C-alpha cells in the first residue's frame, strides 16, 4: 500500500517558510527562488486540502492548521536528517544512542569518560543533547536521559524507569579570596556572602541555611537573593570569579577544587538526597547498544565510587 506522504521537497519548503513566516527567507535558506518555494507550499496545500498560510499585504502568516502541522513535522524532518547523516557518515555500525543529559554533568563527568566506552565499543556512537528538565520520550527521538533528582522528583518522569547511578554531594564553595584567609567559614559567615543561585534549584540555599543554622531557625530572608544562573557551568564560573558562594555538586568541580580555583567554604553538604539516574522509556525493548552503554555506566560508577 502506497504511503500517504507528501513530497519531501514540499515539506522542506513548508518547514522553512513556517519557521521564518516568509517565503523570501525560506528561499534563501534552501537556495531556491521565492516562486519555487511558493509553488511547493501551494502544492502541499493542494495535497492536504488545507490552507497552511494566510496571505497578507506584508507576506504570509501561518493558519491554525498550518501552525499545528509545522509543529508536527519539524521533529520528524530533524530525525530524518539525523538518520541520513548517520548513514552517510558510516558511523554507528553497532548502533547509535541518542542521549539527553544535564549539560554540566555531560561536559564535566560523562564526556571525559566516553573515550573508555569508545575503546571497548568502537562500533557504537553516542550522541548527546542538552536537557535540564524532565520531558516526554514520546515527543522526542531520544533513547535515554541522564538526570539528577531526588527520589520524589523522579515521579515527574511519566512512563519511565530509572537506574540509580551515583549520589550527588552538593557543597558550598567559593573562590579562596572570599574566605578572608580562613580555612572554613561558619554558616552565619556563609550567609553574609553573596549567594549564587541555581535557577533549576530555587530552594537550594534556603534548605542548606536551615540545615546549617540553629535548630528551628528559618533561613534568612535574603536566602533567595543573589545572581541567578541556569546551568552549573555558569554558576561555577561566577564562583571562580569571586562573585559569591555557590552550592555545586562536588563531582562537577573536581578540577577547580584540585587546582585551588575553588575551596569548600563549609563542610556541611546539602541535606537534599539527590542522585544521578539513567532514565529509560518504560515498556520498550532496549537495543543492544543501549544495554551496552547502561552496563558501562554502572561499571564506571562502581569502579570510581
For each residue, the residues with C-beta under 8 A, 3 or more apart:
1:
2:
3:
4:
5:
6: 10 11 44 47 48
7: 10 11 40 43 44 47
8: 11 12
9: 12 13 40
10: 6 7 13 14 40 41 43 44 47
11: 6 7 8 14 15 44 73 77
12: 8 9 15 16 30 77
13: 9 10 16 17 26 30 32 36 37 40 41 44
14: 10 11 17 18 40 41 44 52 69 70 73
15: 11 12 18 19 70 73 74 77
16: 12 13 19 20 25 26 29 30 37
17: 13 14 20 21 22 23 26 37 41 53 60
18: 14 15 21 52 62 66 67 70 74
19: 15 16 26 70 74
20: 16 17 25 26 29
21: 17 18 59 60 61 62
22: 17 25 26 59 60
23: 17 26 27 34 37 38 41 59 60
24: 27 28 34 59
25: 16 20 22 28 29
26: 13 16 17 19 20 22 23 29 30 32 37
27: 23 24 30 31 32 33 34 36 37
28: 24 25 31
29: 16 20 25 26
30: 12 13 16 26 27 37
31: 27 28
32: 13 26 27 36 37
33: 27 36 37
34: 23 24 27 37 38
35: 38 39
36: 13 27 32 33 39 40
37: 13 16 17 23 26 27 30 32 33 34 40 41
38: 23 34 35 41 42
39: 35 36 42 43
40: 7 9 10 13 14 36 37 43 44
41: 10 13 14 17 23 37 38 44 45 52 53
42: 38 39 45 46
43: 7 10 39 40 46 47
44: 6 7 10 11 13 14 40 41 47 48 52
45: 41 42 48 49 50 51 52 53
46: 42 43 49
47: 6 7 10 43 44
48: 6 44 45 52 69
49: 45 46
50: 45 63 65 66 69
51: 45 54 63 65 66
52: 14 18 41 44 45 48 62 63 65 66 69 70
53: 17 41 45 60 61 62 63 66
54: 51 60 61 62 63
55: 59 60
56: 59 60 61
57:
58:
59: 21 22 23 24 55 56
60: 17 21 22 23 53 54 55 56
61: 21 53 54 56
62: 18 21 52 53 54 66 67 70
63: 50 51 52 53 54 66 67
64: 67 68
65: 50 51 52 68 69
66: 18 50 51 52 53 62 63 69 70
67: 18 62 63 64 70 71
68: 64 65 71 72
69: 14 48 50 52 65 66 72 73
70: 14 15 18 19 52 62 66 67 73 74
71: 67 68 74
72: 68 69 75 76
73: 11 14 15 69 70 76 77
74: 15 18 19 70 71 77 78
75: 72 78 79 139 140 141
76: 72 73 79 80
77: 11 12 15 73 74 80 81
78: 74 75 81 82 141
79: 75 76 82 83 141
80: 76 77 83 84
81: 77 78 84 85
82: 78 79 85 86 98 127 141
83: 79 80 86 87
84: 80 81 87 88
85: 81 82 88 89
86: 82 83 89 91 92 96 125
87: 83 84 90
88: 84 85
89: 85 86
90: 87 93
91: 86 96 125
92: 86 95 96 123 124 125 289
93: 90 123
94: 121 123 124 288 289 292
95: 92 123 124 125 287 288 289 290
96: 86 91 92 124 125 126 127 289
97: 124 125 126 127 143 144 289 290 293
98: 82 127 129 141 142 143 144
99: 126 127 128 129 142 143 144 145 146 293
100: 128 129 130 131 135 140 142 144 145 146 147
101: 105 106 110 128 129 130 131 145 146 147
102: 105 106 130 131 132 146 147 148 232
103: 106 107 130 132 231 233
104: 107 108 231 232 233 236 252
105: 101 102 108 109 110 146 148 232 249 251 252 276
106: 101 102 103 109 110 111 128 130 146
107: 103 104 110 111 233
108: 104 105 111 112 233 251 252 253 254 255
109: 105 106 112 113 251 252
110: 101 105 106 107 113 114 128 146
111: 106 107 108 114 128
112: 108 109 115
113: 109 110 116 117 300
114: 110 111 117 118 126
115: 112 118 119
116: 113 119 120 296 300
117: 113 114 120 121 124 126 293 296
118: 114 115 121 122 124
119: 115 116 122
120: 116 117 296
121: 94 117 118 124 289 292 293 296
122: 118 119
123: 92 93 94 95
124: 92 94 95 96 97 117 118 121 289 292 293
125: 86 91 92 95 96 97
126: 96 97 99 114 117 293
127: 82 96 97 98 99
128: 99 100 101 106 110 111
129: 98 99 100 101 142
130: 100 101 102 103 106
131: 100 101 102 135 145 147
132: 102 103 200 230 231
133: 200
134: 147 156 157
135: 100 131 139 140 142 145
136: 139 140 158 159
137: 140 142 159 160 281
138: 159 281
139: 75 135 136
140: 75 100 135 136 137
141: 75 78 79 82 98
142: 98 99 100 129 135 137 145
143: 97 98 99 280 281 287 290
144: 97 98 99 100 278 279 280 281 290 293 294
145: 99 100 101 131 135 142 278 279
146: 99 100 101 102 105 106 110 165 276 277 278 279
147: 100 101 102 131 134 157 276 277 279
148: 102 105 168 249 274 275 276 277
149: 153 154 156 274 275 277
150: 153 154 272 273 274
151: 154 273 275
152: 155
153: 149 150 156
154: 149 150 151 157 162 277 279
155: 152
156: 134 149 153
157: 134 147 154 160 162 279
158: 136
159: 136 137 138 281 282 283
160: 137 157 279 280 281 282
161: 279 280 282
162: 154 157 277 278 279 280
163: 277 278 279 280 294 297 298
164: 275 276 277
165: 146 275 276 277 278 297 298 301
166: 251 275 276 301 305
167: 273 274 275 276
168: 148 249 251 274 275 276
169: 249 250 251 269 270
170: 204 247 248 249 250 269 270 272 274
171: 247 248 250 264 266 267 269 270
172: 190 208 245 246 247 264 265 266 268
173: 239 245 246 247 248 253 256 257 262 263 264 265
174: 178 179 193 239 242 244 245 246 262 263 265
175: 178 239 240 241 242 261 262 263
176: 179 260 263
177: 180 242
178: 174 175 193 242 244 245 265
179: 174 176 182 183 184 185 263 265
180: 177
181:
182: 179 185
183: 179
184: 179 264 265 266 267
185: 179 182 189 190 193 265 266
186: 189 190 266
187: 190 191 209 212 213 266 268
188: 191 192 213
189: 185 186 192 193
190: 172 185 186 187 193 209 212 245 265 266
191: 187 188 195 209 213 220 222 223
192: 188 189
193: 174 178 185 189 190 244 245 265
194: 226 227 243 244 245
195: 191 205 222 223 225 226 244 245 246
196: 226 227 229 235 238 239 243 244 245 246
197: 202 204 205 224 225 226 227 228 229
198: 201 202 204 228 229 230 232 235 246 247
199: 202 228 229 230
200: 132 133 230
201: 198 204 247
202: 197 198 199 224
203: 206 207
204: 170 197 198 201 207 208 247 270 272
205: 195 197 208 209 219 223 224 226 247
206: 203 209 210 219 223 224
207: 203 204 210 211 219 270 271 272
208: 172 204 205 211 212 247 268 270 271
209: 187 190 191 205 206 212 213 219 220 223
210: 206 207 213 217 218 219
211: 207 208 268 270 271
212: 187 190 208 209 266 268
213: 187 188 191 209 210 217 219
214: 217
215:
216:
217: 210 213 214
218: 210
219: 205 206 207 209 210 213 223
220: 191 209 223
221:
222: 191 195 225 226
223: 191 195 205 206 209 219 220
224: 197 202 205 206
225: 195 197 222
226: 194 195 196 197 205 222 244
227: 194 196 197 238 243 244
228: 197 198 199
229: 196 197 198 199 232 234 235 238
230: 132 198 199 200 234
231: 103 104 132 234 235
232: 102 104 105 198 229 235 236 248 249 252
233: 103 104 107 108 236 237
234: 229 230 231 237 238
235: 196 198 229 231 232 238 239 246 248
236: 104 232 233 239 240 246 248 252 253 256 262
237: 233 234 240 241
238: 196 227 229 234 235 241 243 244 246
239: 173 174 175 196 235 236 242 243 244 245 246 248 262
240: 175 236 237 256 261 262
241: 175 237 238
242: 174 175 177 178 239
243: 194 196 227 238 239
244: 174 178 193 194 195 196 226 227 238 239
245: 172 173 174 178 190 193 194 195 196 239 265
246: 172 173 174 195 196 198 235 236 238 239
247: 170 171 172 173 198 201 204 205 208 270
248: 170 171 173 232 235 236 239 252 253 262
249: 105 148 168 169 170 232 252 253
250: 169 170 171 253 254 257
251: 105 108 109 166 168 169 254
252: 104 105 108 109 232 236 248 249
253: 108 173 236 248 249 250 256 257 262
254: 108 250 251 257 258
255: 108 258 259 261
256: 173 236 240 253 259 261 262
257: 173 250 253 254 260 261 262 263 264
258: 254 255
259: 255 256
260: 176 257 263
261: 175 240 255 256 257
262: 173 174 175 236 239 240 248 253 256 257
263: 173 174 175 176 179 257 260
264: 171 172 173 184 257 267
265: 172 173 174 178 179 184 185 190 193 245
266: 171 172 184 185 186 187 190 212
267: 171 184 264
268: 172 187 208 211 212
269: 169 170 171
270: 169 170 171 204 207 208 211 247 274
271: 207 208 211
272: 150 170 204 207
273: 150 151 167
274: 148 149 150 167 168 170 270
275: 148 149 151 164 165 166 167 168
276: 105 146 147 148 164 165 166 167 168
277: 146 147 148 149 154 162 163 164 165
278: 144 145 146 162 163 165 294 297
279: 144 145 146 147 154 157 160 161 162 163
280: 143 144 160 161 162 163 284 286 290 294
281: 137 138 143 144 159 160 284
282: 159 160 161
283: 159
284: 280 281
285:
286: 280 290 291 294
287: 95 143 290 291
288: 94 95 291 292
289: 92 94 95 96 97 121 124 292 293
290: 95 97 143 144 280 286 287 293 294
291: 286 287 288 294 295
292: 94 121 124 288 289 295 296
293: 97 99 117 121 124 126 144 289 290 296 297
294: 144 163 278 280 286 290 291 297 298
295: 291 292 298 299
296: 116 117 120 121 292 293 299 300
297: 163 165 278 293 294 300 301
298: 163 165 294 295 301 302
299: 295 296 302 303
300: 113 116 296 297 303 304
301: 165 166 297 298 304 305
302: 298 299 305
303: 299 300
304: 300 301
305: 166 301 302
